[in-house]
Amino acid sequence: TILKLNVDGTSVCVYQGNVEGNVFLPRGRHPTLAQHVPRAMRRKNLTFVAMVSDNADIQLLLPQFIIGNYATFPARDIGALRATCPPNVFLIRQKSAWNNEALLIVIIRALREALEPHMEAFQPVLIFDAVALHLGGMLLWCN
């Protein structure tokens, strides 16, 4: 049976605002419309690498990755944060919150491990978008 697996990452802004229609304006202009949020908070992002399957039972097994930088996931907090995650959700703390080739290798290996017990029943087909980073992931999967 063909098992379709979409692997994709997206940037998620940590600060989502706390009211509808947030408007970020320079100080002094329309203070009733603006939330004064520090630039560092507006620029703080995570990367969510999601794995989605067309099979509901397999979906529950697929690893999911949240990547944050050192400021977003301080060393003092990372253990407690990881303890709150389900077993298939992995928090990655690294210099940058962006995915990279070394991390993609970890992600693809985790996917292979999760699927290993089911390889007799399924033929996985990985679906990536066209970002150059994913070429290495496809080659790793094939080897």
Long-range contacts (C-beta under 8 A, 24 or more apart in sequence): 1-121, 1-122, 1-123, 2-122, 2-123, 2-125, 3-53, 3-54, 3-55, 3-58, 3-115, 3-118, 3-122, 3-123, 3-124, 3-125, 4-53, 4-54, 4-125, 4-127, 5-51, 5-52, 5-53, 5-62, 5-111, 5-124, 5-125, 5-126, 5-127, 6-50, 6-51, 6-52, 6-53, 6-127, 6-128, 7-49, 7-50, 7-51, 7-107, 7-108, 7-111, 7-126, 7-127, 7-128, 7-134, 7-137, 8-49, 8-50, 8-52, 8-128, 8-129, 9-47, 9-48, 9-49, 9-50, 9-67, 9-99, 10-47, 10-48, 10-50, 11-45, 11-46, 11-47, 11-97, 12-45, 12-46, 12-47, 12-48, 13-42, 13-44, 13-45, 14-41, 14-44, 14-45, 14-46, 14-72, 15-41, 15-42, 15-44, 40-71, 44-71, 44-72, 45-72, 45-97, 46-72, 46-97, 47-97, 47-98, 47-99, 49-99, 49-107, 51-111, 55-122, 58-115, 58-118, 58-122, 60-88, 61-88, 61-114, 61-115, 61-118, 62-88, 62-111, 62-114, 63-88, 63-89, 63-90, 63-107, 63-110, 63-111, 63-114, 64-88, 64-89, 64-90, 65-89, 65-90, 65-91, 65-92, 65-103, 65-107, 65-110, 66-90, 66-91, 66-92, 67-92, 67-94, 67-97, 67-98, 67-99, 67-103, 68-92, 68-93, 68-97, 69-93, 69-94, 69-95, 69-96, 69-97, 70-94, 70-95, 72-97, 88-114, 99-133, 100-133, 101-133, 101-136, 104-133, 104-134, 104-136, 104-137, 104-140, 105-136, 105-137, 105-140, 107-137, 108-137, 108-140, 108-141, 109-140, 111-141, 112-141
